[in-house]
Amino acid sequence: MKAIKLSLLGVLLAAVAQVANAGEVNAAVAANFTAPMQQIAELFQKDTGNTVKLSFGSSGKFTAQIKQGAPFDVFLAADEKNPKLLGEEGLAVESTRFVYALGKLVLWSAQPGFVDDKGAVLRKGNYNKLAYADPKLAPYGLAAKETLDEMGLWNVVQSKLVTGESIAQTYQFASSGNAEMAFVALSQITKDGKVSEGSWWLVPAHMYNPIKQNAVMLTAAKDQAAAKAFLQYLKGDKAAAIIRSFGYEMP
């Protein structure tokens, strides 16, 4: 009985020590990574005792906010350019930057059967609104523009385009029916490795520049130990399993 009491006491003391040493990570996360990040953050908190405060939005807007002094500790962008730029300007620790996921672009409609598996619907033009994210703010929006350029359709579709500030808003345009279809991230329509609803075309990777989603610790991070632990966790097997389940490829 005494041994059991001592064992329980040890567990309790370990739990108290974990809470006492727990840190907090303030993370700026690209909107396309919302669902997987929520799951990863929950596991990270459970496994380490550190808490994570998540903010989601476009990579371009976050970059502007960080330049203006926004109090983020880590930045999970949807591209390579913005984190690299912050590193060059001394606002991010370049040695901590890495690719945490490779994104995939899809043309998606909430309506079953509306989008064919080769994207021919874009050429037929029998739709009123096509949503995409602002290429200046969102890397997936830039990938959408590159795709339309590759197809020779960029000028043709101008009157039909609806522009979202982020990939999240772009998805809402299509899911609400305000646009018949939208260029979104595969992760937004994938759950447990399967596309959940609607119709879609997985855009061939050669039609747009690779979407190398980079993570980096920011120079102004208040708790660098917790921030580094979080980035390290993002490289681990548990995080990788979640990332793959949402349709991303790993570097």
N, C-alpha and C positions, 0 to 999 in steps of 0.2 A: 504493500500500500504506500509505504514511504517513497519507494522508487517511482511509483506512478505519479505521486504528487510532485516529485522533483522534476519528472519529465514534463508534466503539464506546466510547471513553473518555467521551465526552460523555453517551452513554446511561447508562453505568454511574454516572457522577457524579450524574446526574439521579435515578436510582433510589435511590442512597444518600441524597440530599437529601430525597427523599420519605419514606423510612423515618425519617430523623432528625426530620422535622417532623410525623410522623404522631401523631395523637391517638387517644383512646379515648372512645367514647360509650356510656354505660350507659343503655339504653332500657327503659322499662316499656311494654309493648304489650298492648292488649286482645286477648283470646284469639281472637276471630273473625278477627283479622288475622295469625294465625301464619304460614300458608303464604306469602302475598305478602310479609310482612316478611322472612322468611328469604331469599327471592330478592333483594329490594331491598338488604338488608344485604350480601349477597355481592357484588353489583355495586358498591355504594358503596365497599366495602373495596378492590375491584379497581381502581376508577377513581381513588380518592383516597389510598389507603394508610392511611386511618384505620380503626381496628377498632371493631366494634360488639358490645357484650355485650347479649344479648336476654333479657328476662324476660317471660313471658306469664301473664296472669291476668285477673280481673275488674276492671273500671274502679273499682268501689266499693272493693275491697280495696286496690288501688294507691293510691287517694286517701287512705285511712286510713294506709297505710304511709308515704306522702310527708309527711303531717302529723306523723308520729312520727319523721321524720328519715331515712327510707330514702335511700340514696345514689344516686338516679337523676339523670340529666342531662336527659333528655327524656321526655315522657309522651305516648303515642299512645292516647287513650281511645276508647271506642266511643260516646261522646256528646259533647255540648257543655257540659253542666252541670258535670261534675266539673273539667275544666280551667279553666273560668271561675271556679268557686268557689276553686280554688287561686290564681288570679290575684288575686281579691278579698282573699285572706288573705295576699298578699305572698309566696307560695311558688312562683309561676310568673310568667314575664315576659309580661304580657298582650299586648304589642306583637308577640310572636312567634307568637301563637295563630292557627290557621287550620284550615279544613275540608280534610282530606286525602282523604276518601272519603264517599260516601253509601251507607249499608248497606241491604240488602234482607232481609226476613224470609221464611222458608219453613217450611212444615209438611212434615216429611220422615220417611219410613220406609225402613228397609233392605230391606223386602220389596217387590219389584216388584208393582205393581197394587194395593197396599194403600191408598195415598192417592190420591184422585181430584183432577182439576185444578181443582176448585171448593171443596175443603175440606168437602164434604158428609159425609165420614166422621166429622167431629166431632159432627154432629147425630145420626147413626145410633147412635153409642155402642157399636158392636160391637168394643170394645177394652178392655183392662184398665188400661194405663198410658200416660199422656201426659206426656212430660218437657218441662220448660221451665227457664230459668235464673232464679235468685232476682231478682225485680224490684228489690230494694233494692241489689243489687250489680252487676247486669248490664243494660245498656240493652236488649239484645235480649230479655231476660226481661220487661222492662217493656212492650216492644212486643207480646210474646205476650199479656200480661195485657190490654192495650188491645184487642187483636184479639178475644179471648174476650169481653170486655165488650161490644164492638161487635156481636158475634153473639148476645149475650144468653145466653152459655153459661158464664160465669165461675162462678156458683154451682152449675150443673149438673155440672161436671167436677171439683169439689173432691176427691171420693173417689178420682179416677183420677190426680191430679197427682203427679209425681215432680219434686222440685226440685234442680237442679244449682247448685253454687257459682259456676260460670262457664259460658259457652256451650260451652267445650271438654268439660267434664264432662257437660253436657246431651247433646251429640252422642254421647258414649260410651255413655250409657244406651240410645240408639236403635240405634247400630251394633252393640252387644253383644247386643241382643235383650231387655234388661231392661225396655225400654219399646217398645211396638209403633211408636210414632212420637214425634217431638219437634219443637218449634219451635227452629230453628237459623238461623244466618246462611247466606245463599245461598253465600257464599264457601267455606264448609266442605264443600260437596258439589260445588263447581265446579272444574274444571281445564281450562285452555286454552279457556275460554269455553263449556264443556259440562258438564252434570250427569253425573257419572260412574256413579252406580248408584242402585238403589232407585226409589221413587216419591215425588212431591212436589207441593205446591201453593204457587205463588208468591203470597203474601198481597198483595192489592191495597194500594197505598201509602196509600190514604185510610183504611184501617182502624187505622192507628197513627201516632203522631207521627213526623215525619222523623228518621231516625237519622243525625245529622250528626256524623261522627267527627272529633274535633278533636285536633290535635297542638300541643304547646307546649314551650318550653324552661323548665326549672325554675330558680328563683333560685339554688339551691345547686349548679348545674352546675360541675364542676371545670374542664373544658376547654370554655369557651364558644365558642371558635372552631370546634372540631370539632362541637359540638352544633348550632351555627348552620348549618354546612356540611351536616350530615346533614338538617336540616329543609328546607334549600334543595334538596337532592337529591330529597327526597320530592315536591317540586313539579315536578320535571323530567319530560321526555318518557319516559325509560326507566322511571321509577317508575310513571308514569301508565299505560303499556302493560301492566305487570304487574298493577296494581290493577284495570284493566278486565277482564283475562283471568280474574279470579276473580269476576266478576259484579257488582262495585261500579259505581256511577255516579260521575262526577267532578263537583265543584261548578262 
